[in-house]
Amino acid sequence: MPSFTNCVLVGHLGKDAETRTYGDNKTMTTFTLAIGHYDKTTSWTLVKLFGRVAEWSADLKKGDCVVCTGMEYKVEEYEKEGEKKRSHVFIGGITANVVKAAKPESKPEEPEASGVTASDLDDLPF
């Protein structure tokens, strides 16, 4: 029986998405995603997208809230200045999906006072 993993990441872009074209007109878009945790810490994940989803994600900007779904998420270990470090990488290709969350609308303006006071409401028959 084949098995697969499905990964869903929700977070905000740390900087504008960068898009590159390489090889035979293939597109790759990368950005870092800040993911908040219940203990108020933040982890950063490098998102690498390929193909059509990379083209669709090219206009993402710093601060945009996105939902990334895909098949591959891995932790890469490396050594920097003699210290072992970890890097979180999400790789999305043909099966990936990135959805930009809508920004909340601004609060509606308060209506002007209508001349009704709290004591007027006490006179209502119900």
Secondary structure, 3 states (H helix, E strand, C coil): CCCCCCEEEEEEECCCCEEEEECCCEEEEEEEEEEECCCCCEEEEEEEEECHHHHHCCCCCCCCEEEEEECEEEEEEEEECCEEEEEEEEEECCCCEEEECCCCCCCCCCCCCCCCCHHHHCCCCC
